[in-house]
Amino acid sequence: MSAPVASPTETEKHDHASTLGTTLRFAAAGLVWGSSFLFMKIALDGVSFGQVAWTRAVLGALALVVVFAVSRRKLPRNPIVWAHFTVLAFLFAVFPYLLFAWAEQYVSSGLASIYNATTPIMTAIFATLVFRVEKLTRSQIAGVTLGIFGVLVIISPWQAGDISGSLLGQLACLGAAVCYGAAMSYQRRFVAPYRIAGVTSATMTIGIAAVIYLLLTPVVALGPVTLTLPVVASLLAVGVLGTGMAYVWNYRVLAEWGPTRTSTVTYITPVIGVILGIVVLKETLSWHEPVGAVLVILGVLLTQGRLKWPKGKGQRSKVERGRH
């Protein structure tokens, strides 16, 4: 007996529900990641930057372990794979979590979210110059150059200021983005060939990072705390949601939409971060910061191939001659 065939109406309803679910997960991931900078800023009112990073990793790992256990997946046994994921744990979580949390003592949450948007630029640089997993086209080179120029506009070196505060905070944010770029390129070069499922990858990366943070507890997590409701809620949000569930949602979207459409979350997070910083924390931006952010986003669009650098006359004439 053959299986029943769904009617067009039932099929359309299923496709619509699947598309809606994927869109909602995409929006949720963008919203949570964009608001994570606000949550870190609020949490710093009651705990140290090291405690923010420690709590973020540990709570995120606990959330991912629960999802991993429910999905009944298995961990790889190859020790080389575990060694690669240990490197990813440092680059994806240990270093950037500390850098962003430290930086937000000196820079606004909105500005931190803008610097986070430079990650695709950093990824392109590492993928090409360090790990050599791809070659940049003319448009991508233009994108990287434009992104770097945008960063310089945001930093605004022409402004006089003391190096101990805002500038170092901005450099720390930039350092975190560099870590993310290195991690993504490292993952593509050394981990992607093993074809490990997304939930497993996220659980291993954040789980190893949590173990590292637990070992570093006397160094980064001990100290006085002032736990108010906003501080506790912010720590839970940035840990369980921002470091845990958002990764699961993102991997589900990746499976449905593919890497190109999924990567557009890069454009959502800085917008959300800036808006929340202004509305909730009454933060302000100087003219050069949004201008630099626009240049960075344009650079990202070029780097990801969503915009094409116009061809020169010489190139156009060669193409035209080739057609005749």
Buried (B, 14 or more C-beta within 10 A) or exposed (E): EEEEEEEEEEEEEEEEEEEEEBEEBBBBBBBBBBBBBBBBBBBBEBBBBBBBBBBBBBBBBBBBBBBBEEEEEEEBEEEEBEEBBBBBBBBBBBBBBBBBBBBBBBBBBBBBBBBBBBBBBBBBBBBBEEBEBBEBBBBBBBBBBBBBBBBBBBBBEEEEEEEEEBBBBBBBBBBBBBBBBBBBBBBBBBBEEEEBBBBBBBBBBBBBBBBBBEEBEEEBBEEEEEEEEEBBEBBBBBBBBBBBBBBBBBBBBBEBBEEEEBBBBBBBBBBBBBBBBBEEBEBEBEEBBBBBBEBBBBBBBBBBEBBEBEEEEEEEEEEEEEEE
